[in-house]
Amino acid sequence: MLNLVLEVSGQKKKEKDAKVQTALTMWVPGVNNLRTFGRWAFLEIDGSNLHKSKQEIRKLLKDHSA
């Protein structure tokens, strides 16, 4: 099972970019390294484009199913 942290974005903000990078480079690798809370992934999607968002989620799930 894969746990997914999903960030639905609107506007581009510098503060949000730092949060996203921290989640991708520190939090997800750290929690996955513990191996006590299952597998985790993080994905930031554009909330204004539902079709593209669905494709991105499906791709992430496919990439992590191997």
C-alpha positions in Angstrom: 0.0 0.0 0.0 1.2 3.5 -0.8 0.2 6.5 1.3 0.0 9.7 -0.8 0.4 13.3 0.4 -1.3 15.4 -2.2 -0.7 19.1 -2.5 -3.4 20.8 -4.6 -1.9 24.1 -5.8 -3.3 27.3 -7.1 -1.0 30.2 -7.2 2.8 30.0 -7.3 4.3 31.2 -4.0 7.9 31.0 -2.8 6.9 29.8 0.6 4.9 26.9 -0.9 7.8 25.9 -3.0 10.0 25.5 0.1 7.3 23.3 1.7 7.0 21.1 -1.4 10.8 20.7 -1.6 11.0 19.8 2.1 8.3 17.2 1.7 10.0 15.7 -1.4 13.6 15.7 -0.3 13.3 15.3 3.5 10.0 14.1 4.8 9.1 11.4 2.3 12.6 9.9 2.3 12.8 10.1 6.1 9.5 8.4 6.8 10.1 5.8 4.2 13.5 5.1 5.6 11.9 4.3 9.0 9.9 1.6 7.5 7.3 1.7 10.3 4.6 3.8 8.7 4.3 2.2 5.3 5.4 3.6 2.0 4.8 7.3 1.3 4.9 9.6 -1.7 4.2 13.3 -2.3 2.7 14.9 -5.3 1.9 18.5 -6.1 -0.9 19.0 -8.6 -2.5 22.0 -10.3 -6.0 22.3 -8.9 -7.2 24.1 -12.0 -6.6 21.2 -14.5 -8.5 18.1 -13.3 -7.7 16.0 -16.4 -4.0 16.6 -16.1 -4.2 16.0 -12.3 -5.8 12.6 -12.8 -3.0 11.7 -15.3 -0.3 12.7 -12.8 -1.8 10.8 -10.0 -2.2 7.7 -12.2 1.4 8.0 -13.3 2.7 8.3 -9.8 0.7 5.2 -8.7 1.9 3.2 -11.7 5.5 4.3 -11.0 5.3 3.2 -7.3 3.5 -0.1 -7.9 6.7 -1.8 -9.2 
